[in-house]
Amino acid sequence: MNKLIPITTAGGLGAAGVGGYSLWQLNQKVTFAEQYKNSLLKLEKTDSILTFKFTGLQNKTPKHPKLSEAARRFSETEIAKDLHVEGCEDIYSSPVDSSEYFDDFKQYCSKAIKDVVSNIIAVEKTDTGKWNPKLTLLRSHSESENGKLDDKLDALKKLLPASSSGSDNFDDNKRESLKQWCDGIKETLFISDEEIPLKQFKLYCA
């Protein structure tokens, strides 16, 4: 009687083994640490960004149990700091897909663009000395050098007066539009040094 001989791959896996391995791969969930590896904080108490994120827990109500307890026990500084670190570690190892902790990750356990850029413009729209030069620079934005503008920044660029008119024609509305764009982008996750939003933020907001 003929016996069925299992077909093996070069690596030695039988057909059932290959199927099982593929199923195992499908069942693996991408974690925060894997998807946002450049956004992770250095979880050392002396790290300045971690310290800043910790202060943000005061009087807040995060969803993650350990971060929630850290906020509740904020006045017990050392205990609260330990809980903050433990909470971030838990989130880093948890799956990104359908996670209820994304907001906690963003607010308390990750780097935003504002955390990696220095000298961000922090003045009101009426400060022509700070904002007008940035609008002048935006007017001559080169996609080939600095990437495609998003819809909001592109719409603002199209509203800017021609260069022959001079930068004195930039009004408060245009300065406010750029300021609002900067305020929004600085809160987004830092992904990498090469990302276009970061490059453009450095150009027009710092």
MODELLER restraints for C-alpha pairs under 7 A, 6 or more apart:
rsr = mdl.restraints
at = mdl.atoms
rsr.add(forms.Gaussian(group=physical.xy_distance, feature=features.Distance(at['CA:6:A'], at['CA:14:A']), mean=6.02, stdev=0.5))
rsr.add(forms.Gaussian(group=physical.xy_distance, feature=features.Distance(at['CA:6:A'], at['CA:15:A']), mean=6.91, stdev=0.5))
rsr.add(forms.Gaussian(group=physical.xy_distance, feature=features.Distance(at['CA:7:A'], at['CA:14:A']), mean=5.53, stdev=0.5))
rsr.add(forms.Gaussian(group=physical.xy_distance, feature=features.Distance(at['CA:7:A'], at['CA:15:A']), mean=6.05, stdev=0.5))
rsr.add(forms.Gaussian(group=physical.xy_distance, feature=features.Distance(at['CA:8:A'], at['CA:14:A']), mean=4.26, stdev=0.5))
rsr.add(forms.Gaussian(group=physical.xy_distance, feature=features.Distance(at['CA:8:A'], at['CA:15:A']), mean=6.44, stdev=0.5))
rsr.add(forms.Gaussian(group=physical.xy_distance, feature=features.Distance(at['CA:29:A'], at['CA:95:A']), mean=5.49, stdev=0.5))
rsr.add(forms.Gaussian(group=physical.xy_distance, feature=features.Distance(at['CA:30:A'], at['CA:95:A']), mean=5.39, stdev=0.5))
rsr.add(forms.Gaussian(group=physical.xy_distance, feature=features.Distance(at['CA:30:A'], at['CA:96:A']), mean=6.09, stdev=0.5))
rsr.add(forms.Gaussian(group=physical.xy_distance, feature=features.Distance(at['CA:31:A'], at['CA:92:A']), mean=6.44, stdev=0.5))
rsr.add(forms.Gaussian(group=physical.xy_distance, feature=features.Distance(at['CA:31:A'], at['CA:93:A']), mean=5.57, stdev=0.5))
rsr.add(forms.Gaussian(group=physical.xy_distance, feature=features.Distance(at['CA:31:A'], at['CA:94:A']), mean=5.22, stdev=0.5))
rsr.add(forms.Gaussian(group=physical.xy_distance, feature=features.Distance(at['CA:31:A'], at['CA:95:A']), mean=4.13, stdev=0.5))
rsr.add(forms.Gaussian(group=physical.xy_distance, feature=features.Distance(at['CA:31:A'], at['CA:96:A']), mean=5.22, stdev=0.5))
rsr.add(forms.Gaussian(group=physical.xy_distance, feature=features.Distance(at['CA:32:A'], at['CA:91:A']), mean=6.83, stdev=0.5))
rsr.add(forms.Gaussian(group=physical.xy_distance, feature=features.Distance(at['CA:32:A'], at['CA:92:A']), mean=4.78, stdev=0.5))
rsr.add(forms.Gaussian(group=physical.xy_distance, feature=features.Distance(at['CA:32:A'], at['CA:93:A']), mean=6.37, stdev=0.5))
rsr.add(forms.Gaussian(group=physical.xy_distance, feature=features.Distance(at['CA:32:A'], at['CA:94:A']), mean=6.35, stdev=0.5))
rsr.add(forms.Gaussian(group=physical.xy_distance, feature=features.Distance(at['CA:32:A'], at['CA:95:A']), mean=6.24, stdev=0.5))
rsr.add(forms.Gaussian(group=physical.xy_distance, feature=features.Distance(at['CA:32:A'], at['CA:96:A']), mean=5.35, stdev=0.5))
rsr.add(forms.Gaussian(group=physical.xy_distance, feature=features.Distance(at['CA:33:A'], at['CA:40:A']), mean=6.99, stdev=0.5))
rsr.add(forms.Gaussian(group=physical.xy_distance, feature=features.Distance(at['CA:33:A'], at['CA:92:A']), mean=4.74, stdev=0.5))
rsr.add(forms.Gaussian(group=physical.xy_distance, feature=features.Distance(at['CA:33:A'], at['CA:93:A']), mean=6.23, stdev=0.5))
rsr.add(forms.Gaussian(group=physical.xy_distance, feature=features.Distance(at['CA:36:A'], at['CA:191:A']), mean=6.80, stdev=0.5))
rsr.add(forms.Gaussian(group=physical.xy_distance, feature=features.Distance(at['CA:38:A'], at['CA:191:A']), mean=5.74, stdev=0.5))
rsr.add(forms.Gaussian(group=physical.xy_distance, feature=features.Distance(at['CA:38:A'], at['CA:192:A']), mean=6.27, stdev=0.5))
rsr.add(forms.Gaussian(group=physical.xy_distance, feature=features.Distance(at['CA:39:A'], at['CA:110:A']), mean=5.18, stdev=0.5))
rsr.add(forms.Gaussian(group=physical.xy_distance, feature=features.Distance(at['CA:39:A'], at['CA:111:A']), mean=5.01, stdev=0.5))
rsr.add(forms.Gaussian(group=physical.xy_distance, feature=features.Distance(at['CA:39:A'], at['CA:189:A']), mean=6.64, stdev=0.5))
rsr.add(forms.Gaussian(group=physical.xy_distance, feature=features.Distance(at['CA:39:A'], at['CA:190:A']), mean=5.49, stdev=0.5))
rsr.add(forms.Gaussian(group=physical.xy_distance, feature=features.Distance(at['CA:39:A'], at['CA:191:A']), mean=5.90, stdev=0.5))
rsr.add(forms.Gaussian(group=physical.xy_distance, feature=features.Distance(at['CA:40:A'], at['CA:109:A']), mean=6.74, stdev=0.5))
rsr.add(forms.Gaussian(group=physical.xy_distance, feature=features.Distance(at['CA:40:A'], at['CA:110:A']), mean=4.93, stdev=0.5))
rsr.add(forms.Gaussian(group=physical.xy_distance, feature=features.Distance(at['CA:40:A'], at['CA:111:A']), mean=6.37, stdev=0.5))
rsr.add(forms.Gaussian(group=physical.xy_distance, feature=features.Distance(at['CA:41:A'], at['CA:50:A']), mean=6.45, stdev=0.5))
rsr.add(forms.Gaussian(group=physical.xy_distance, feature=features.Distance(at['CA:41:A'], at['CA:109:A']), mean=6.16, stdev=0.5))
rsr.add(forms.Gaussian(group=physical.xy_distance, feature=features.Distance(at['CA:41:A'], at['CA:110:A']), mean=5.38, stdev=0.5))
rsr.add(forms.Gaussian(group=physical.xy_distance, feature=features.Distance(at['CA:41:A'], at['CA:111:A']), mean=6.31, stdev=0.5))
rsr.add(forms.Gaussian(group=physical.xy_distance, feature=features.Distance(at['CA:42:A'], at['CA:50:A']), mean=6.97, stdev=0.5))
rsr.add(forms.Gaussian(group=physical.xy_distance, feature=features.Distance(at['CA:43:A'], at['CA:50:A']), mean=6.69, stdev=0.5))
rsr.add(forms.Gaussian(group=physical.xy_distance, feature=features.Distance(at['CA:43:A'], at['CA:85:A']), mean=6.10, stdev=0.5))
rsr.add(forms.Gaussian(group=physical.xy_distance, feature=features.Distance(at['CA:45:A'], at['CA:51:A']), mean=6.77, stdev=0.5))
rsr.add(forms.Gaussian(group=physical.xy_distance, feature=features.Distance(at['CA:49:A'], at['CA:115:A']), mean=6.95, stdev=0.5))
rsr.add(forms.Gaussian(group=physical.xy_distance, feature=features.Distance(at['CA:53:A'], at['CA:108:A']), mean=5.02, stdev=0.5))
rsr.add(forms.Gaussian(group=physical.xy_distance, feature=features.Distance(at['CA:54:A'], at['CA:81:A']), mean=6.97, stdev=0.5))
rsr.add(forms.Gaussian(group=physical.xy_distance, feature=features.Distance(at['CA:54:A'], at['CA:84:A']), mean=6.87, stdev=0.5))
rsr.add(forms.Gaussian(group=physical.xy_distance, feature=features.Distance(at['CA:54:A'], at['CA:108:A']), mean=6.70, stdev=0.5))
rsr.add(forms.Gaussian(group=physical.xy_distance, feature=features.Distance(at['CA:57:A'], at['CA:71:A']), mean=5.16, stdev=0.5))
rsr.add(forms.Gaussian(group=physical.xy_distance, feature=features.Distance(at['CA:58:A'], at['CA:71:A']), mean=5.50, stdev=0.5))
rsr.add(forms.Gaussian(group=physical.xy_distance, feature=features.Distance(at['CA:58:A'], at['CA:74:A']), mean=6.17, stdev=0.5))
rsr.add(forms.Gaussian(group=physical.xy_distance, feature=features.Distance(at['CA:59:A'], at['CA:71:A']), mean=6.42, stdev=0.5))
rsr.add(forms.Gaussian(group=physical.xy_distance, feature=features.Distance(at['CA:60:A'], at['CA:71:A']), mean=6.26, stdev=0.5))
rsr.add(forms.Gaussian(group=physical.xy_distance, feature=features.Distance(at['CA:61:A'], at['CA:68:A']), mean=5.92, stdev=0.5))
rsr.add(forms.Gaussian(group=physical.xy_distance, feature=features.Distance(at['CA:61:A'], at['CA:71:A']), mean=6.95, stdev=0.5))
rsr.add(forms.Gaussian(group=physical.xy_distance, feature=features.Distance(at['CA:62:A'], at['CA:68:A']), mean=5.16, stdev=0.5))
rsr.add(forms.Gaussian(group=physical.xy_distance, feature=features.Distance(at['CA:62:A'], at['CA:104:A']), mean=6.01, stdev=0.5))
rsr.add(forms.Gaussian(group=physical.xy_distance, feature=features.Distance(at['CA:63:A'], at['CA:101:A']), mean=6.57, stdev=0.5))
rsr.add(forms.Gaussian(group=physical.xy_distance, feature=features.Distance(at['CA:63:A'], at['CA:104:A']), mean=6.88, stdev=0.5))
rsr.add(forms.Gaussian(group=physical.xy_distance, feature=features.Distance(at['CA:64:A'], at['CA:87:A']), mean=6.89, stdev=0.5))
rsr.add(forms.Gaussian(group=physical.xy_distance, feature=features.Distance(at['CA:64:A'], at['CA:101:A']), mean=6.42, stdev=0.5))
rsr.add(forms.Gaussian(group=physical.xy_distance, feature=features.Distance(at['CA:66:A'], at['CA:83:A']), mean=5.55, stdev=0.5))
rsr.add(forms.Gaussian(group=physical.xy_distance, feature=features.Distance(at['CA:66:A'], at['CA:84:A']), mean=6.74, stdev=0.5))
rsr.add(forms.Gaussian(group=physical.xy_distance, feature=features.Distance(at['CA:66:A'], at['CA:86:A']), mean=6.92, stdev=0.5))
rsr.add(forms.Gaussian(group=physical.xy_distance, feature=features.Distance(at['CA:66:A'], at['CA:87:A']), mean=4.94, stdev=0.5))
rsr.add(forms.Gaussian(group=physical.xy_distance, feature=features.Distance(at['CA:67:A'], at['CA:83:A']), mean=6.36, stdev=0.5))
rsr.add(forms.Gaussian(group=physical.xy_distance, feature=features.Distance(at['CA:67:A'], at['CA:84:A']), mean=5.46, stdev=0.5))
rsr.add(forms.Gaussian(group=physical.xy_distance, feature=features.Distance(at['CA:67:A'], at['CA:87:A']), mean=5.40, stdev=0.5))
rsr.add(forms.Gaussian(group=physical.xy_distance, feature=features.Distance(at['CA:70:A'], at['CA:80:A']), mean=4.31, stdev=0.5))
rsr.add(forms.Gaussian(group=physical.xy_distance, feature=features.Distance(at['CA:70:A'], at['CA:81:A']), mean=6.95, stdev=0.5))
rsr.add(forms.Gaussian(group=physical.xy_distance, feature=features.Distance(at['CA:70:A'], at['CA:83:A']), mean=5.34, stdev=0.5))
rsr.add(forms.Gaussian(group=physical.xy_distance, feature=features.Distance(at['CA:70:A'], at['CA:84:A']), mean=5.83, stdev=0.5))
rsr.add(forms.Gaussian(group=physical.xy_distance, feature=features.Distance(at['CA:73:A'], at['CA:80:A']), mean=5.77, stdev=0.5))
rsr.add(forms.Gaussian(group=physical.xy_distance, feature=features.Distance(at['CA:74:A'], at['CA:80:A']), mean=5.36, stdev=0.5))
rsr.add(forms.Gaussian(group=physical.xy_distance, feature=features.Distance(at['CA:88:A'], at['CA:109:A']), mean=5.41, stdev=0.5))
rsr.add(forms.Gaussian(group=physical.xy_distance, feature=features.Distance(at['CA:91:A'], at['CA:105:A']), mean=6.86, stdev=0.5))
rsr.add(forms.Gaussian(group=physical.xy_distance, feature=features.Distance(at['CA:106:A'], at['CA:189:A']), mean=6.91, stdev=0.5))
rsr.add(forms.Gaussian(group=physical.xy_distance, feature=features.Distance(at['CA:111:A'], at['CA:189:A']), mean=6.13, stdev=0.5))
rsr.add(forms.Gaussian(group=physical.xy_distance, feature=features.Distance(at['CA:111:A'], at['CA:190:A']), mean=5.70, stdev=0.5))
rsr.add(forms.Gaussian(group=physical.xy_distance, feature=features.Distance(at['CA:112:A'], at['CA:186:A']), mean=6.60, stdev=0.5))
rsr.add(forms.Gaussian(group=physical.xy_distance, feature=features.Distance(at['CA:112:A'], at['CA:187:A']), mean=5.57, stdev=0.5))
rsr.add(forms.Gaussian(group=physical.xy_distance, feature=features.Distance(at['CA:112:A'], at['CA:188:A']), mean=5.39, stdev=0.5))
rsr.add(forms.Gaussian(group=physical.xy_distance, feature=features.Distance(at['CA:112:A'], at['CA:189:A']), mean=4.31, stdev=0.5))
rsr.add(forms.Gaussian(group=physical.xy_distance, feature=features.Distance(at['CA:112:A'], at['CA:190:A']), mean=4.76, stdev=0.5))
rsr.add(forms.Gaussian(group=physical.xy_distance, feature=features.Distance(at['CA:113:A'], at['CA:186:A']), mean=4.92, stdev=0.5))
rsr.add(forms.Gaussian(group=physical.xy_distance, feature=features.Distance(at['CA:113:A'], at['CA:187:A']), mean=6.29, stdev=0.5))
rsr.add(forms.Gaussian(group=physical.xy_distance, feature=features.Distance(at['CA:113:A'], at['CA:188:A']), mean=6.03, stdev=0.5))
rsr.add(forms.Gaussian(group=physical.xy_distance, feature=features.Distance(at['CA:113:A'], at['CA:189:A']), mean=6.00, stdev=0.5))
rsr.add(forms.Gaussian(group=physical.xy_distance, feature=features.Distance(at['CA:113:A'], at['CA:190:A']), mean=4.81, stdev=0.5))
rsr.add(forms.Gaussian(group=physical.xy_distance, feature=features.Distance(at['CA:113:A'], at['CA:198:A']), mean=6.71, stdev=0.5))
rsr.add(forms.Gaussian(group=physical.xy_distance, feature=features.Distance(at['CA:114:A'], at['CA:186:A']), mean=4.70, stdev=0.5))
rsr.add(forms.Gaussian(group=physical.xy_distance, feature=features.Distance(at['CA:114:A'], at['CA:187:A']), mean=6.42, stdev=0.5))
rsr.add(forms.Gaussian(group=physical.xy_distance, feature=features.Distance(at['CA:119:A'], at['CA:206:A']), mean=5.43, stdev=0.5))
rsr.add(forms.Gaussian(group=physical.xy_distance, feature=features.Distance(at['CA:120:A'], at['CA:205:A']), mean=5.86, stdev=0.5))
rsr.add(forms.Gaussian(group=physical.xy_distance, feature=features.Distance(at['CA:120:A'], at['CA:206:A']), mean=4.12, stdev=0.5))
rsr.add(forms.Gaussian(group=physical.xy_distance, feature=features.Distance(at['CA:121:A'], at['CA:205:A']), mean=5.69, stdev=0.5))
rsr.add(forms.Gaussian(group=physical.xy_distance, feature=features.Distance(at['CA:121:A'], at['CA:206:A']), mean=5.22, stdev=0.5))
rsr.add(forms.Gaussian(group=physical.xy_distance, feature=features.Distance(at['CA:125:A'], at['CA:172:A']), mean=5.96, stdev=0.5))
rsr.add(forms.Gaussian(group=physical.xy_distance, feature=features.Distance(at['CA:125:A'], at['CA:175:A']), mean=5.23, stdev=0.5))
rsr.add(forms.Gaussian(group=physical.xy_distance, feature=features.Distance(at['CA:125:A'], at['CA:176:A']), mean=5.22, stdev=0.5))
rsr.add(forms.Gaussian(group=physical.xy_distance, feature=features.Distance(at['CA:125:A'], at['CA:179:A']), mean=6.85, stdev=0.5))
rsr.add(forms.Gaussian(group=physical.xy_distance, feature=features.Distance(at['CA:126:A'], at['CA:172:A']), mean=6.24, stdev=0.5))
rsr.add(forms.Gaussian(group=physical.xy_distance, feature=features.Distance(at['CA:131:A'], at['CA:175:A']), mean=6.06, stdev=0.5))
rsr.add(forms.Gaussian(group=physical.xy_distance, feature=features.Distance(at['CA:132:A'], at['CA:167:A']), mean=6.31, stdev=0.5))
rsr.add(forms.Gaussian(group=physical.xy_distance, feature=features.Distance(at['CA:132:A'], at['CA:170:A']), mean=6.66, stdev=0.5))
rsr.add(forms.Gaussian(group=physical.xy_distance, feature=features.Distance(at['CA:134:A'], at['CA:204:A']), mean=5.15, stdev=0.5))
rsr.add(forms.Gaussian(group=physical.xy_distance, feature=features.Distance(at['CA:136:A'], at['CA:167:A']), mean=6.34, stdev=0.5))
rsr.add(forms.Gaussian(group=physical.xy_distance, feature=features.Distance(at['CA:138:A'], at['CA:157:A']), mean=6.34, stdev=0.5))
rsr.add(forms.Gaussian(group=physical.xy_distance, feature=features.Distance(at['CA:138:A'], at['CA:204:A']), mean=6.98, stdev=0.5))
rsr.add(forms.Gaussian(group=physical.xy_distance, feature=features.Distance(at['CA:139:A'], at['CA:157:A']), mean=5.59, stdev=0.5))
rsr.add(forms.Gaussian(group=physical.xy_distance, feature=features.Distance(at['CA:139:A'], at['CA:160:A']), mean=6.55, stdev=0.5))
rsr.add(forms.Gaussian(group=physical.xy_distance, feature=features.Distance(at['CA:146:A'], at['CA:200:A']), mean=6.90, stdev=0.5))
rsr.add(forms.Gaussian(group=physical.xy_distance, feature=features.Distance(at['CA:147:A'], at['CA:196:A']), mean=6.07, stdev=0.5))
rsr.add(forms.Gaussian(group=physical.xy_distance, feature=features.Distance(at['CA:161:A'], at['CA:169:A']), mean=6.93, stdev=0.5))
rsr.add(forms.Gaussian(group=physical.xy_distance, feature=features.Distance(at['CA:182:A'], at['CA:201:A']), mean=6.68, stdev=0.5))
rsr.add(forms.Gaussian(group=physical.xy_distance, feature=features.Distance(at['CA:182:A'], at['CA:205:A']), mean=5.77, stdev=0.5))
